[in-house]
Amino acid sequence: MFLGIDIGTSAVKVICTDGTEIFASASADLTVQSPHSGWSEQDPQAWWTATCHALAEMGRTQPLAAITAIGLSGQMHGAVLLDARHDVLRPAILWNDSRSIEECAYLREAVPEIGAISGILPLPGFTAPKLMWVARHEPDLHSRIAHVLLPKDYIGLRLHGGVATDPSDAAGTLWLDQAARDWSSVIAEASATDPDWLPRLADGQEVVGQVTRQAAIETGLRAGIPVVAGGGDAATGAVSLGATEAGRGFISLGTSGQLFVAGEAYHPNPDRFVHAFAHTVPDRWYQMAAMLNGARPIAWLAGQLGVSAAEVVALAERADPSRVPTFLPYLTGERSPHGDPHIRAVFFGLEDSTDRAALCRAVVEAVAFTFADAVQSFGDTLRDLPHLSAIGGGSRSPFLLQLIASATGTTIARTTGSDAGPAMGAARLAACGVGAMHLSDLGRQPTLSDRFDPDPSQALDERLERYRGLYRTLKGFA
């Protein structure tokens, strides 16, 4: 049995699997702190505590002694700063934090070729500009840094005691030379980063350590279990779907959203804010549109209305589409395709008769429209793909998947267990690490359970153009 651990933004998820079937799963919720406008932080200790709680819950139905290897997945870009004793220096600065806008502007000027090297132009969500912000605003703390890790790699440190990451998570820092699949000394120097702070690089299926005795005591796992490097959540989601081979793609509907297409070569397209990143497996890269707001606006509205996210979607289904306002979902700015950290969310077209159902429909539609923008940013790249698979919590909603299919003009497909994607991918990498699977096995695609073809009767074209026009009108006011 193989264990996959996924460190998300809203929860830690763990699954136990043989690489195909999920035998047990559990999760533990997380919260995000925003002490100032545009800030987004989490305490790395909270990730570890949630991991231990989730493992304890899973252990009540599935003996943890049966686990033979562990794979890691996690939210990308987060800056986990450690001193020489591996103690955390400050709360982790997350992927949706926008405080380092000035530092991004400096990096573009200091390293004009940065988009070609790192696969994307600097944006506040990435790790390198966060280090620059810390150097400028927290210099005493910056002087104590000895290691910089990504969220999943901090859990790796707590499990096996080593400091390592994989190419896909490294890709999201801006420090990685994507073509060379190695750290860029040029970008490190420009971003107030000592290259010695950066972890060693290992492919996702490579064993980087074994569970320590202390970790075994805290988690209930056996000491000595091999732990592989794993991958960033986009890459491990791809592994769960067989999207390690060229021409395969998917959408991810978690707190953030991604449109991902795998390839065998590095093809940067930084001007459209399409990420060109190294995959977690050898000799593979991918292109990805990354939307900061994914399915998060649905959860946000659910919180405001005092209902569940599922109830928001159910209300949206009952709304009269002709009386629905337009919603821009940019609660934390937007990355793809706008590269705009300043824009914020807004409802437009509210009437006295606008009810809860109409608000819900506007928000759910906006999620679909972000994917329409993402598809447009890829140009003709997606034309020959038979479908895009869907993973993440939002993939549980047939209504949302149908809206995305209709808004994008692209067939969306769903597989059994699609909401466990990144954790499943991490577990499959663990299976490879101990020889139970081969790298070629990762290209196997799961059986489709549902298919959503574009439906012209939904008549979304006019609303999509209104949505896009609203962004163009308001972006100068942010």
N, C-alpha and C positions, 0 to 999 in steps of 0.2 A: 504494500500500500504506500502511496505517495501523498505527501502533505503539500498543499498550496496555500500560501499566506499572502493575502492582498491587503496592503495598507492604503485604504481609500481616504477620502476627505471627510466623509460622513460616517464611515464605519470601517472596522477591520473585519475581513471575511476569511474564514478558513474552510477548506474542503479536504476530504479524504477520498482518494480515487485510485483505481488501478490504471488510470490513464485514459479510460474510456467512460466508465460508469462512475457516478458520484455516489459514494456509500454513506457519507455523513457530511454535514456542513453546519456552521454556526457563525454568528457575527456579534460584534459588540460596537455600540454606537460611539461616535466621536463628536466633539463640538469644535467650532472654529472661533477664535477670539479676534476682535477687530478694535484694538484700543484707540485707534485714530482712523479718520476717513482714508479709505484706500488701503489700509493695512489688513493683512490676513495671516494669522499665526496659529500654530498649535504647539503644545508641549510634547517633545518626543517621548517623554515618560508616559504620556497618555496612550501613545501607540503601543508601547510595550505592555502596559497594564491591560489595554483592550485585547491584545494578542493572547495574554495569559488567560483572561476571562473567556474568550472565545474557545480556546483550546480546552479549558475545563468543561465548558458546556458540551463541546463535541465529544469529549471523553466519557460523558455519561451514556452515550449510545454506541460509540466506536472506540474500542481499546486503542489508546495511543501507542501501546507497545508494538502494534502491528506495523507502524510506520517505519519505512526503510530508507527514505530520503526526503529532503525538504527543498522546495523551491519558493522563491520570493518574488513578489510583484508589488508595485506601489505607485502612488501619485508621483508625477515627475516634477522636476525643477526646484523642489523645496531645499532651502539652505539650512543644513544641520551643522552647526559650528561646535567643535569640540576642542578641549585643551589637550595637553600632552598626556594627561591621565585618562582621557576619553570621557571626561565630564562635559555635559552640555553647558555651553556658555550663555545661551539665550534661547527664547522660544524660536522654533523653526519658522522661517519666512516662506510662505507657501506660493504655489503656482499662480494664484489669482491675486497676489499682492501687487499694488501699483505704485509703491513709493519711489521707485528708482527711475523715474522718467528722465531726469537730467543726466543720470549716469548712462542711460542708453544713447542719448544724443551725443555724449562725449565719445562713446565707443565707436559710433558710426564714423565720426571724424578721425579718431585716432587710428582706426584700422579700416580703411575704405573697402578692403577686400573681405571684410568679416562675413558677409552673406554667402560668398562662395566657399569660404573655409568651413563655417559652422552650419551651413545649410539653411539659415534663416537670419533676418536682420534682428538686431537687438530689440527686445521688448522687456518691460518690467517683470514679467513672469519668470524669466530665465534666471539662472543662479548667479552668473558672473556679475551682472549689474547690482545684485543684492550685496555682494561682497564689497563693491565700491561704495555703496550707501553706508555699510557698516564702517568702512574705513573713514568716511567723512563725518559721520554722526556719532559713532561709538568707537573712537580711536583706541581707547584703553582696552576695550574688549577685543578689537581687531588685532592688537599686538599679542594677545594670548592664544590666538588660533594656532592649532597644530594639525587639525584634520578638518576637511569639509566632506560631508556625506549627503547622500540623497535619502529620503525617508525609508525606503525598503532596506537600504544598506545599514541604517542605524539598527533596524531589527536584526539584520545579519550580524552586526557587531555584538548585540546582546545575546545572540544564539551561539556564535562560534568564536567571538573574541577578535576577529580579524577585520581589516579595513580594505574593502574591495567593492567594485561595482562592475557593471556590464556595459557594453557599447551603447545600448539603446537608452539607458538612463543617463549615461555620460553625454549622449548626443543632445539632451535637453538642457545642458548647462551653459552652452555657448563656448565652452573651453575645448570641445572636441574638434579636431580636424577630421571631418567626416570621411573624406576620401582615404586618408591614411589610417583611420580608426585608432588614433592616438591623441594624447593631449597636445594642444597647440601652445607652445611657449610664448608666441607672439600675443595671443589673446590673454593668456594668464598675466603677462607683464603689464598689459594695458588695463587690466581690471583689478589691480591691487591684490593679486593672488600669487602666493608662493607655490610653484609647481609641486613642491614636496608635500603640500597639504592635500593634494589630490590622491584618491585611492588608486590602488592597482587595478588594471583592467583585465577582465576575464570574460570569455564568451558565456552566454547565459546558461549553458548546460555544464559548465566547468565547476567541479567541486572546489569550493574556496575555504572550507573548514568543516569541523564537526561540532555537534552540540556539546557544550562544556558541562561539567558537573553542576556548576552554579545555575546555568540555564535549565538543566534537567530538573533541578529542585523547584525552580520558579514556574516551569511550564507543564511538568508532568511527562515530558518527552524523555526518551532514553538518552543517556549520554553516549556520544560517539556517532550519532546519526549524521551522515553526510549532508551538507547544505550546499546547494549550487548557487551561482550568482543571481540567476533569475533575470528579470527585465523590468523596464518601465511598463506601466499598465497598458499602454497602447500596444507595445510589442508582445507582451504576454497574452493580451486579448487576441492578437493575430495568431499566435501559436495555438490557441484553443480552437481556432477555426481552420487551421491548415493554411493560413495566409503567410506562409514563409516562402512560397513560390511566386514567381512573377505573374502578374495579371490577376491576382486575387485581392479582393478588397472587402471592407466592412465599414459599418458605422457603429460607434459606441455611444450609448446614451446613459452616461452616469451624471455626476455633478457637472462635469464638463462634457463636451461632445467632440468626437473625432470622426473624420472621414479618412480612411487609411487604404493605401494601395501598395502592395509589395512589389519589389523589383530586384534585378540582379546587378544593378549599377547605380552609381550616385548621380542624380540629376537635380541639381539645385534650381529653385525657382523663387528666390527670395522676394522679388518685387510684388508678388501676389500673396505674400505671407503663407505660402505653401511650404511646410517644413520638409526638408530632405535630410533624413536621419539614417544613421547606421541601425540595422536590425540587431536583435539580441543574438541571432545565430550567425555563424561565419559566412562571409561572402554574400551577404544580403543587405539591402537598404530598403527604405520605403519613403513614399511621399505622403504627407498628412496635412489636412486642414484641421486646425485645433480651435474649437470655439469655447471660450471661457464659460459660457452659460448653459450648454447642454440641456439636461432636464432640470437643472437647478431652479429656473423660474417657476416650474410647477410646484416644487417643494416650497419655494418662497411664498407663493400665493396660498398654498395649503396652510402655511403657518399664519398668514394674515387672516384667513377666513375661519381658522380653527377646525379644519377638516383634514383628512388624509390626502396624500397625493393621488391615490386611486379615486377618491371622491371628486377631486378637481377634474380628472379626465372624464368621469361619469357625468358630471354636470356639463362639461364641454360638449359631450355627445348630444345633449338635449337642447342646446342653444339653437336659435334661429340664425343661420349663417348670414342672412341679409341684414341683421341688426347688431353685428359684432364690431366693437371698436378695434383699432389697430394698436398692437403692443410691440414696442421695441424691448427686447429682453436683456439689454446690456447692463445687468446689475453691477458688474465689476469691469466695465469696459469691454473691449473685444479684441481678439487676436486675429484669427482668420475670418474674412479676407481683408479686414480694414486696418489692422495694426493700430487700433485707436484706444489707448488707455483712458481717454477723457470721457468718451460717450457714456451716457447712463440710460437707464430704463425709463419708459414713459408710456402712458396710455394716451391715445388720441381718438377723438370721436365719441366721447362719452355723452350719453343723453340721459334725460330724466328717466327714461324707461329702461336704461341699461341695468340688467340684473346680474346676480352672481354667475349664472350660467354663461352669460355673454362674456364676462370678464375671464372666466375659465377657458372658454373657446378661444379668445384672443391670445391668451398666454400659450395654450397648447399649439395653436397655429404658428405662433412666433418661433417655437422650437423647430417646427418643420421648415420654416422659412430660413432659419440659420443654415440648415443643411442644403437648401436650394442655393444659397449664396456660396456654400462650400463647393458644391458640384460645379457651379459656374466658374469658380476660380481654377478648377482643374482643366478647363478647356476640353479638348477632345480625348484626354487621357482615359476617361471612363467609358468611351463609346463602345468598346468591344467587350466590356465585362458583362457576363450573363446576368449577374445580380450583385447586390451588396448585402452581405449578411449583417445581422443586427445583434449586438450584445449589450449588456448593462441593464440596470434596473428598469430603465424606460422601455426596454424591448418587451416587457411583459404586456404592454398595451397594444392590442391590435388596432385600435382607433388611431393612436399616434403613429404607428408604422404605416398605416394606410395614408394618412395625411402627408408623411414624408415622401412616400412613393409618388403621390400625386403632385406634390410641390416640386419635386426634383425631376420628375419624368423618368425615374429609375426604379426597376424592380427591387424590392427589399425582401429578404428572406430571413427566416428565423429557424434556429435549431433548438433541440431539446436542451435544457439547462443553459440557455444563452445568457442568463443573468449572472452566471458564475464564471464568465469568460476569463478574466485575468488570473484568477486563482487556479482555474483549470490549466491554463497555459503554463503557469509557474510549476504546477505539479508534473506536467508532461516534461518540462525541462529537467526536473529532478529525476524522472525515470530515465531520461537520456544520460544523465550524469553517472548513474550506477549501472549502465549497460542494459537496462530492461527495455529500452527503446533505442532506435537509431535516429540520427538527424533526419534521414529520409522519411521516417515515420511521421515526423511533424507536419509533413505536407498533406497528410490524410485529412479530408474534409468531412465533418460530421453530416449525418443525414438531415435534410431539411424537413422541418415539421410544418411550416406555414410559408406562404408566398403572397406578397402584396404587390400587385401590378398597378401602374398609374391609372387613375380613374378620372377621365375628363369631366364626368358629371359633377365632380366636386367644385369645379369652376373656381380654382384658386389663383389663376393668372392675374386677374385684376387686383385682388387683395395683395398678392406678392409684389406687384409693381407699386402699390400704395405704400407698402412696408418699406421698400427700397427708397422710394421718394421721400418718405418721412426721415429716414436716416440721413440722406443727402441734405435735407433742409436743416436738420437740427445739429449736425456734427460741428458746425461753427459756433454753436452756442454753449457747448460743453466747457 
